[in-house]
Amino acid sequence: MGIGDYVCVTIGGGAPWGFRLQGGKEHKQPLQVTKVRKKSKACRAGLCEGDELISINSKPCSELTHSEAMQLIDGSSETLQILIKR
């Protein structure tokens, strides 16, 4: 896998997912994973620090604020599907 690859990460089991984000439309920065807790659901699913979020549950992230992205993530009950650029 090279830089700039797109990967679909599916995290199951419900919250807490085990990762943190930074960025968002209001910061004029892409949403990016800053922290993945060891042994968390996100870690087991393959999410990595530095991954850029392209979509959350099929909703594009380019126009989302940090708060809107967190609402989508927190609103996912059993499964969270994230398309990332690595």
Biopython code that builds the backbone (N, CA, C, O; Angstrom):
import numpy as np
from Bio.PDB.StructureBuilder import StructureBuilder

atoms = [
    (1, "MET", "N", (0.837, -1.168, 0.000)),
    (1, "MET", "CA", (0.000, 0.000, 0.000)),
    (1, "MET", "C", (0.896, 1.250, 0.000)),
    (1, "MET", "O", (1.795, 1.375, 0.832)),
    (2, "GLY", "N", (0.645, 2.160, -0.927)),
    (2, "GLY", "CA", (1.447, 3.370, -1.020)),
    (2, "GLY", "C", (0.744, 4.569, -0.423)),
    (2, "GLY", "O", (-0.410, 4.482, -0.003)),
    (3, "ILE", "N", (1.434, 5.674, -0.389)),
    (3, "ILE", "CA", (0.850, 6.917, 0.119)),
    (3, "ILE", "C", (-0.227, 7.397, -0.842)),
    (3, "ILE", "O", (-0.037, 7.351, -2.058)),
    (4, "GLY", "N", (-1.337, 7.851, -0.320)),
    (4, "GLY", "CA", (-2.432, 8.324, -1.148)),
    (4, "GLY", "C", (-3.437, 7.250, -1.489)),
    (4, "GLY", "O", (-4.339, 7.486, -2.294)),
    (5, "ASP", "N", (-3.304, 6.061, -0.890)),
    (5, "ASP", "CA", (-4.264, 4.988, -1.127)),
    (5, "ASP", "C", (-5.538, 5.251, -0.332)),
    (5, "ASP", "O", (-5.512, 5.839, 0.749)),
    (6, "TYR", "N", (-6.650, 4.798, -0.900)),
    (6, "TYR", "CA", (-7.945, 4.899, -0.232)),
    (6, "TYR", "C", (-8.295, 3.539, 0.346)),
    (6, "TYR", "O", (-8.173, 2.516, -0.327)),
    (7, "VAL", "N", (-8.733, 3.536, 1.609)),
    (7, "VAL", "CA", (-9.053, 2.307, 2.313)),
    (7, "VAL", "C", (-10.381, 2.504, 3.036)),
    (7, "VAL", "O", (-10.608, 3.541, 3.659)),
    (8, "CYS", "N", (-11.256, 1.504, 2.952)),
    (8, "CYS", "CA", (-12.509, 1.537, 3.692)),
    (8, "CYS", "C", (-12.314, 0.750, 4.986)),
    (8, "CYS", "O", (-11.997, -0.440, 4.965)),
    (9, "VAL", "N", (-12.509, 1.431, 6.102)),
    (9, "VAL", "CA", (-12.350, 0.816, 7.414)),
    (9, "VAL", "C", (-13.729, 0.685, 8.047)),
    (9, "VAL", "O", (-14.451, 1.672, 8.193)),
    (10, "THR", "N", (-14.089, -0.538, 8.420)),
    (10, "THR", "CA", (-15.368, -0.779, 9.083)),
    (10, "THR", "C", (-15.091, -1.183, 10.527)),
    (10, "THR", "O", (-14.396, -2.163, 10.796)),
    (11, "ILE", "N", (-15.652, -0.404, 11.445)),
    (11, "ILE", "CA", (-15.462, -0.649, 12.876)),
    (11, "ILE", "C", (-16.804, -1.103, 13.447)),
    (11, "ILE", "O", (-17.808, -0.401, 13.327)),
    (12, "GLY", "N", (-16.812, -2.261, 14.059)),
    (12, "GLY", "CA", (-18.047, -2.804, 14.610)),
    (12, "GLY", "C", (-18.056, -2.789, 16.125)),
    (12, "GLY", "O", (-17.034, -2.550, 16.768)),
    (13, "GLY", "N", (-19.231, -3.048, 16.684)),
    (13, "GLY", "CA", (-19.353, -3.234, 18.120)),
    (13, "GLY", "C", (-19.855, -2.042, 18.896)),
    (13, "GLY", "O", (-20.047, -2.139, 20.108)),
    (14, "GLY", "N", (-20.073, -0.918, 18.236)),
    (14, "GLY", "CA", (-20.583, 0.260, 18.929)),
    (14, "GLY", "C", (-19.515, 1.069, 19.635)),
    (14, "GLY", "O", (-18.383, 0.623, 19.823)),
    (15, "ALA", "N", (-19.913, 2.282, 20.023)),
    (15, "ALA", "CA", (-18.990, 3.191, 20.707)),
    (15, "ALA", "C", (-18.659, 2.656, 22.099)),
    (15, "ALA", "O", (-19.454, 1.904, 22.664)),
    (16, "PRO", "N", (-17.517, 3.019, 22.664)),
    (16, "PRO", "CA", (-16.515, 3.936, 22.132)),
    (16, "PRO", "C", (-15.668, 3.279, 21.047)),
    (16, "PRO", "O", (-15.330, 2.098, 21.123)),
    (17, "TRP", "N", (-15.337, 4.079, 20.036)),
    (17, "TRP", "CA", (-14.612, 3.546, 18.875)),
    (17, "TRP", "C", (-13.102, 3.511, 19.115)),
    (17, "TRP", "O", (-12.421, 2.609, 18.628)),
    (18, "GLY", "N", (-12.583, 4.471, 19.850)),
    (18, "GLY", "CA", (-11.167, 4.434, 20.218)),
    (18, "GLY", "C", (-10.244, 5.278, 19.371)),
    (18, "GLY", "O", (-9.079, 4.924, 19.191)),
    (19, "PHE", "N", (-10.744, 6.404, 18.836)),
    (19, "PHE", "CA", (-9.853, 7.298, 18.095)),
    (19, "PHE", "C", (-10.279, 8.744, 18.278)),
    (19, "PHE", "O", (-11.408, 9.040, 18.668)),
    (20, "ARG", "N", (-9.320, 9.656, 17.978)),
    (20, "ARG", "CA", (-9.575, 11.095, 18.063)),
    (20, "ARG", "C", (-9.316, 11.743, 16.711)),
    (20, "ARG", "O", (-8.498, 11.278, 15.917)),
    (21, "LEU", "N", (-10.047, 12.840, 16.474)),
    (21, "LEU", "CA", (-9.918, 13.583, 15.223)),
    (21, "LEU", "C", (-9.459, 15.011, 15.468)),
    (21, "LEU", "O", (-9.631, 15.567, 16.553)),
    (22, "GLN", "N", (-8.866, 15.590, 14.421)),
    (22, "GLN", "CA", (-8.608, 17.026, 14.411)),
    (22, "GLN", "C", (-8.993, 17.552, 13.035)),
    (22, "GLN", "O", (-9.194, 16.778, 12.099)),
    (23, "GLY", "N", (-9.094, 18.866, 12.920)),
    (23, "GLY", "CA", (-9.413, 19.489, 11.639)),
    (23, "GLY", "C", (-10.903, 19.707, 11.479)),
    (23, "GLY", "O", (-11.670, 19.638, 12.441)),
    (24, "GLY", "N", (-11.297, 19.971, 10.243)),
    (24, "GLY", "CA", (-12.687, 20.247, 9.919)),
    (24, "GLY", "C", (-12.788, 21.530, 9.117)),
    (24, "GLY", "O", (-11.838, 22.309, 9.035)),
    (25, "LYS", "N", (-13.942, 21.732, 8.532)),
    (25, "LYS", "CA", (-14.168, 22.864, 7.653)),
    (25, "LYS", "C", (-13.829, 24.201, 8.330)),
    (25, "LYS", "O", (-13.232, 25.079, 7.709)),
    (26, "GLU", "N", (-14.214, 24.348, 9.608)),
    (26, "GLU", "CA", (-13.981, 25.614, 10.298)),
    (26, "GLU", "C", (-12.502, 25.912, 10.515)),
    (26, "GLU", "O", (-12.127, 27.063, 10.735)),
    (27, "HIS", "N", (-11.661, 24.881, 10.452)),
    (27, "HIS", "CA", (-10.210, 25.041, 10.610)),
    (27, "HIS", "C", (-9.497, 25.086, 9.256)),
    (27, "HIS", "O", (-8.279, 25.246, 9.189)),
    (28, "LYS", "N", (-10.276, 24.942, 8.184)),
    (28, "LYS", "CA", (-9.723, 24.881, 6.814)),
    (28, "LYS", "C", (-8.672, 23.773, 6.693)),
    (28, "LYS", "O", (-7.660, 23.926, 6.008)),
    (29, "GLN", "N", (-8.941, 22.646, 7.383)),
    (29, "GLN", "CA", (-8.065, 21.479, 7.357)),
    (29, "GLN", "C", (-8.913, 20.229, 7.194)),
    (29, "GLN", "O", (-10.053, 20.185, 7.656)),
    (30, "PRO", "N", (-8.361, 19.210, 6.538)),
    (30, "PRO", "CA", (-9.113, 17.949, 6.436)),
    (30, "PRO", "C", (-9.254, 17.307, 7.814)),
    (30, "PRO", "O", (-8.438, 17.532, 8.708)),
    (31, "LEU", "N", (-10.302, 16.507, 7.963)),
    (31, "LEU", "CA", (-10.466, 15.735, 9.195)),
    (31, "LEU", "C", (-9.418, 14.630, 9.198)),
    (31, "LEU", "O", (-9.313, 13.869, 8.236)),
    (32, "GLN", "N", (-8.656, 14.544, 10.259)),
    (32, "GLN", "CA", (-7.547, 13.605, 10.316)),
    (32, "GLN", "C", (-7.507, 12.922, 11.674)),
    (32, "GLN", "O", (-7.781, 13.540, 12.703)),
    (33, "VAL", "N", (-7.163, 11.641, 11.663)),
    (33, "VAL", "CA", (-7.041, 10.862, 12.897)),
    (33, "VAL", "C", (-5.744, 11.276, 13.595)),
    (33, "VAL", "O", (-4.660, 11.182, 13.019)),
    (34, "THR", "N", (-5.870, 11.736, 14.842)),
    (34, "THR", "CA", (-4.680, 12.145, 15.592)),
    (34, "THR", "C", (-4.241, 11.108, 16.610)),
    (34, "THR", "O", (-3.072, 11.061, 16.992)),
    (35, "LYS", "N", (-5.177, 10.279, 17.048)),
    (35, "LYS", "CA", (-4.848, 9.288, 18.082)),
    (35, "LYS", "C", (-5.719, 8.059, 17.901)),
    (35, "LYS", "O", (-6.930, 8.172, 17.715)),
    (36, "VAL", "N", (-5.102, 6.883, 17.957)),
    (36, "VAL", "CA", (-5.829, 5.617, 17.965)),
    (36, "VAL", "C", (-5.376, 4.878, 19.224)),
    (36, "VAL", "O", (-4.197, 4.559, 19.382)),
    (37, "ARG", "N", (-6.323, 4.613, 20.109)),
    (37, "ARG", "CA", (-5.970, 3.909, 21.352)),
    (37, "ARG", "C", (-5.586, 2.464, 21.047)),
    (37, "ARG", "O", (-6.219, 1.786, 20.237)),
    (38, "LYS", "N", (-4.545, 2.023, 21.711)),
    (38, "LYS", "CA", (-4.099, 0.640, 21.572)),
    (38, "LYS", "C", (-5.209, -0.314, 22.014)),
    (38, "LYS", "O", (-5.903, -0.057, 22.997)),
    (39, "LYS", "N", (-5.367, -1.396, 21.292)),
    (39, "LYS", "CA", (-6.342, -2.453, 21.569)),
    (39, "LYS", "C", (-7.794, -1.982, 21.458)),
    (39, "LYS", "O", (-8.703, -2.683, 21.901)),
    (40, "SER", "N", (-8.020, -0.802, 20.871)),
    (40, "SER", "CA", (-9.389, -0.306, 20.695)),
    (40, "SER", "C", (-10.013, -0.941, 19.460)),
    (40, "SER", "O", (-9.330, -1.603, 18.679)),
    (41, "LYS", "N", (-11.308, -0.735, 19.291)),
    (41, "LYS", "CA", (-11.999, -1.238, 18.100)),
    (41, "LYS", "C", (-11.412, -0.619, 16.832)),
    (41, "LYS", "O", (-11.257, -1.305, 15.821)),
    (42, "ALA", "N", (-11.084, 0.671, 16.883)),
    (42, "ALA", "CA", (-10.491, 1.354, 15.726)),
    (42, "ALA", "C", (-9.130, 0.753, 15.382)),
    (42, "ALA", "O", (-8.810, 0.561, 14.209)),
    (43, "CYS", "N", (-8.346, 0.463, 16.386)),
    (43, "CYS", "CA", (-7.020, -0.140, 16.178)),
    (43, "CYS", "C", (-7.154, -1.528, 15.554)),
    (43, "CYS", "O", (-6.444, -1.854, 14.603)),
    (44, "ARG", "N", (-8.056, -2.335, 16.081)),
    (44, "ARG", "CA", (-8.260, -3.686, 15.542)),
    (44, "ARG", "C", (-8.795, -3.649, 14.110)),
    (44, "ARG", "O", (-8.537, -4.563, 13.327)),
    (45, "ALA", "N", (-9.545, -2.589, 13.763)),
    (45, "ALA", "CA", (-10.107, -2.474, 12.414)),
    (45, "ALA", "C", (-9.084, -1.937, 11.408)),
    (45, "ALA", "O", (-9.319, -1.976, 10.200)),
    (46, "GLY", "N", (-7.946, -1.436, 11.910)),
    (46, "GLY", "CA", (-6.885, -0.980, 11.012)),
    (46, "GLY", "C", (-6.778, 0.514, 10.828)),
    (46, "GLY", "O", (-6.024, 0.961, 9.963)),
    (47, "LEU", "N", (-7.504, 1.316, 11.607)),
    (47, "LEU", "CA", (-7.397, 2.765, 11.518)),
    (47, "LEU", "C", (-6.043, 3.187, 12.070)),
    (47, "LEU", "O", (-5.579, 2.635, 13.068)),
    (48, "CYS", "N", (-5.403, 4.166, 11.425)),
    (48, "CYS", "CA", (-4.063, 4.589, 11.823)),
    (48, "CYS", "C", (-4.015, 6.096, 12.061)),
    (48, "CYS", "O", (-4.769, 6.864, 11.464)),
    (49, "GLU", "N", (-3.113, 6.492, 12.944)),
    (49, "GLU", "CA", (-2.880, 7.917, 13.147)),
    (49, "GLU", "C", (-2.372, 8.519, 11.845)),
    (49, "GLU", "O", (-1.516, 7.937, 11.178)),
    (50, "GLY", "N", (-2.894, 9.673, 11.486)),
    (50, "GLY", "CA", (-2.522, 10.329, 10.246)),
    (50, "GLY", "C", (-3.478, 10.054, 9.094)),
    (50, "GLY", "O", (-3.394, 10.712, 8.057)),
    (51, "ASP", "N", (-4.385, 9.094, 9.256)),
    (51, "ASP", "CA", (-5.377, 8.809, 8.205)),
    (51, "ASP", "C", (-6.292, 10.023, 8.040)),
    (51, "ASP", "O", (-6.727, 10.625, 9.022)),
    (52, "GLU", "N", (-6.578, 10.373, 6.784)),
    (52, "GLU", "CA", (-7.486, 11.480, 6.477)),
    (52, "GLU", "C", (-8.860, 10.915, 6.153)),
    (52, "GLU", "O", (-8.986, 10.021, 5.317)),
    (53, "LEU", "N", (-9.891, 11.435, 6.813)),
    (53, "LEU", "CA", (-11.250, 10.945, 6.579)),
    (53, "LEU", "C", (-11.828, 11.546, 5.314)),
    (53, "LEU", "O", (-11.850, 12.766, 5.150)),
    (54, "ILE", "N", (-12.300, 10.681, 4.412)),
    (54, "ILE", "CA", (-12.925, 11.093, 3.161)),
    (54, "ILE", "C", (-14.446, 11.040, 3.306)),
    (54, "ILE", "O", (-15.153, 11.939, 2.852)),
    (55, "SER", "N", (-14.943, 9.973, 3.945)),
    (55, "SER", "CA", (-16.380, 9.887, 4.217)),
    (55, "SER", "C", (-16.613, 9.102, 5.502)),
    (55, "SER", "O", (-15.815, 8.254, 5.902)),
    (56, "ILE", "N", (-17.751, 9.425, 6.134)),
    (56, "ILE", "CA", (-18.207, 8.734, 7.340)),
    (56, "ILE", "C", (-19.583, 8.183, 7.018)),
    (56, "ILE", "O", (-20.511, 8.942, 6.738)),
    (57, "ASN", "N", (-19.718, 6.862, 7.057)),
    (57, "ASN", "CA", (-20.995, 6.211, 6.721)),
    (57, "ASN", "C", (-21.551, 6.744, 5.394)),
    (57, "ASN", "O", (-22.735, 7.063, 5.289)),
    (58, "SER", "N", (-20.685, 6.835, 4.393)),
    (58, "SER", "CA", (-20.998, 7.280, 3.032)),
    (58, "SER", "C", (-21.286, 8.772, 2.905)),
    (58, "SER", "O", (-21.651, 9.221, 1.819)),
    (59, "LYS", "N", (-21.139, 9.547, 3.959)),
    (59, "LYS", "CA", (-21.331, 11.005, 3.874)),
    (59, "LYS", "C", (-19.967, 11.674, 3.699)),
    (59, "LYS", "O", (-19.089, 11.517, 4.547)),
    (60, "PRO", "N", (-19.780, 12.433, 2.584)),
    (60, "PRO", "CA", (-18.486, 13.089, 2.345)),
    (60, "PRO", "C", (-18.089, 14.029, 3.485)),
    (60, "PRO", "O", (-18.932, 14.723, 4.055)),
    (61, "CYS", "N", (-16.802, 14.041, 3.803)),
    (61, "CYS", "CA", (-16.299, 14.827, 4.925)),
    (61, "CYS", "C", (-15.771, 16.210, 4.533)),
    (61, "CYS", "O", (-15.504, 17.030, 5.411)),
    (62, "SER", "N", (-15.616, 16.482, 3.250)),
    (62, "SER", "CA", (-14.943, 17.707, 2.818)),
    (62, "SER", "C", (-15.608, 18.986, 3.326)),
    (62, "SER", "O", (-14.924, 19.989, 3.530)),
    (63, "GLU", "N", (-16.914, 18.971, 3.532)),
    (63, "GLU", "CA", (-17.623, 20.175, 3.986)),
    (63, "GLU", "C", (-18.084, 20.080, 5.438)),
    (63, "GLU", "O", (-18.862, 20.919, 5.892)),
    (64, "LEU", "N", (-17.618, 19.073, 6.170)),
    (64, "LEU", "CA", (-18.055, 18.890, 7.555)),
    (64, "LEU", "C", (-17.169, 19.662, 8.525)),
    (64, "LEU", "O", (-15.948, 19.711, 8.375)),
    (65, "THR", "N", (-17.816, 20.266, 9.531)),
    (65, "THR", "CA", (-17.047, 20.822, 10.635)),
    (65, "THR", "C", (-16.651, 19.662, 11.552)),
    (65, "THR", "O", (-17.164, 18.551, 11.421)),
    (66, "HIS", "N", (-15.749, 19.932, 12.464)),
    (66, "HIS", "CA", (-15.331, 18.905, 13.414)),
    (66, "HIS", "C", (-16.542, 18.413, 14.203)),
    (66, "HIS", "O", (-16.707, 17.210, 14.408)),
    (67, "SER", "N", (-17.375, 19.328, 14.637)),
    (67, "SER", "CA", (-18.565, 18.980, 15.415)),
    (67, "SER", "C", (-19.537, 18.106, 14.615)),
    (67, "SER", "O", (-20.083, 17.139, 15.148)),
    (68, "GLU", "N", (-19.754, 18.443, 13.341)),
    (68, "GLU", "CA", (-20.649, 17.649, 12.495)),
    (68, "GLU", "C", (-20.107, 16.233, 12.301)),
    (68, "GLU", "O", (-20.866, 15.264, 12.320)),
    (69, "ALA", "N", (-18.796, 16.120, 12.114)),
    (69, "ALA", "CA", (-18.180, 14.797, 11.961)),
    (69, "ALA", "C", (-18.358, 13.982, 13.236)),
    (69, "ALA", "O", (-18.668, 12.793, 13.175)),
    (70, "MET", "N", (-18.165, 14.615, 14.389)),
    (70, "MET", "CA", (-18.315, 13.912, 15.654)),
    (70, "MET", "C", (-19.762, 13.468, 15.869)),
    (70, "MET", "O", (-20.002, 12.400, 16.433)),
    (71, "GLN", "N", (-20.727, 14.278, 15.424)),
    (71, "GLN", "CA", (-22.136, 13.885, 15.541)),
    (71, "GLN", "C", (-22.417, 12.643, 14.699)),
    (71, "GLN", "O", (-23.146, 11.752, 15.135)),
    (72, "LEU", "N", (-21.841, 12.578, 13.494)),
    (72, "LEU", "CA", (-22.026, 11.389, 12.649)),
    (72, "LEU", "C", (-21.411, 10.155, 13.299)),
    (72, "LEU", "O", (-22.011, 9.081, 13.318)),
    (73, "ILE", "N", (-20.208, 10.329, 13.829)),
    (73, "ILE", "CA", (-19.504, 9.206, 14.459)),
    (73, "ILE", "C", (-20.250, 8.747, 15.715)),
    (73, "ILE", "O", (-20.494, 7.555, 15.907)),
    (74, "ASP", "N", (-20.606, 9.709, 16.561)),
    (74, "ASP", "CA", (-21.299, 9.366, 17.807)),
    (74, "ASP", "C", (-22.694, 8.809, 17.550)),
    (74, "ASP", "O", (-23.225, 8.065, 18.375)),
    (75, "GLY", "N", (-23.297, 9.164, 16.406)),
    (75, "GLY", "CA", (-24.628, 8.692, 16.067)),
    (75, "GLY", "C", (-24.665, 7.302, 15.461)),
    (75, "GLY", "O", (-25.740, 6.749, 15.230)),
    (76, "SER", "N", (-23.492, 6.736, 15.202)),
    (76, "SER", "CA", (-23.420, 5.378, 14.657)),
    (76, "SER", "C", (-23.608, 4.390, 15.798)),
    (76, "SER", "O", (-22.856, 4.406, 16.772)),
    (77, "SER", "N", (-24.614, 3.532, 15.673)),
    (77, "SER", "CA", (-24.922, 2.660, 16.805)),
    (77, "SER", "C", (-24.047, 1.406, 16.848)),
    (77, "SER", "O", (-23.321, 1.202, 17.820)),
    (78, "GLU", "N", (-24.102, 0.573, 15.825)),
    (78, "GLU", "CA", (-23.379, -0.707, 15.856)),
    (78, "GLU", "C", (-22.144, -0.747, 14.960)),
    (78, "GLU", "O", (-21.141, -1.375, 15.300)),
    (79, "THR", "N", (-22.224, -0.066, 13.803)),
    (79, "THR", "CA", (-21.132, -0.127, 12.839)),
    (79, "THR", "C", (-20.794, 1.271, 12.344)),
    (79, "THR", "O", (-21.683, 2.077, 12.071)),
    (80, "LEU", "N", (-19.505, 1.547, 12.232)),
    (80, "LEU", "CA", (-19.010, 2.815, 11.723)),
    (80, "LEU", "C", (-18.152, 2.499, 10.504)),
    (80, "LEU", "O", (-17.184, 1.744, 10.593)),
    (81, "GLN", "N", (-18.517, 3.086, 9.359)),
    (81, "GLN", "CA", (-17.741, 2.837, 8.130)),
    (81, "GLN", "C", (-17.079, 4.135, 7.699)),
    (81, "GLN", "O", (-17.751, 5.140, 7.468)),
    (82, "ILE", "N", (-15.770, 4.105, 7.592)),
    (82, "ILE", "CA", (-14.998, 5.290, 7.271)),
    (82, "ILE", "C", (-14.131, 5.012, 6.050)),
    (82, "ILE", "O", (-13.372, 4.044, 6.028)),
    (83, "LEU", "N", (-14.247, 5.869, 5.031)),
    (83, "LEU", "CA", (-13.320, 5.825, 3.902)),
    (83, "LEU", "C", (-12.204, 6.790, 4.233)),
    (83, "LEU", "O", (-12.442, 7.967, 4.500)),
    (84, "ILE", "N", (-10.983, 6.282, 4.213)),
    (84, "ILE", "CA", (-9.832, 7.114, 4.566)),
    (84, "ILE", "C", (-8.842, 7.155, 3.414)),
    (84, "ILE", "O", (-8.816, 6.286, 2.543)),
    (85, "LYS", "N", (-8.025, 8.213, 3.448)),
    (85, "LYS", "CA", (-6.895, 8.318, 2.531)),
    (85, "LYS", "C", (-5.648, 8.201, 3.387)),
    (85, "LYS", "O", (-5.474, 8.923, 4.369)),
    (86, "ARG", "N", (-4.794, 7.284, 2.995)),
    (86, "ARG", "CA", (-3.600, 6.991, 3.800)),
    (86, "ARG", "C", (-2.367, 7.457, 3.034)),
    (86, "ARG", "O", (-1.246, 7.311, 3.521)),
]
sb = StructureBuilder()
sb.init_structure("model")
sb.init_model(0)
sb.init_chain("A")
sb.init_seg("    ")
for serial, (resi, resn, name, xyz) in enumerate(atoms, 1):
    if name == "N":
        sb.init_residue(resn, " ", resi, " ")
    sb.init_atom(name, np.array(xyz, "f"), 0.0, 1.0, " ", f" {name:<3s}", serial, name[0])
structure = sb.get_structure()
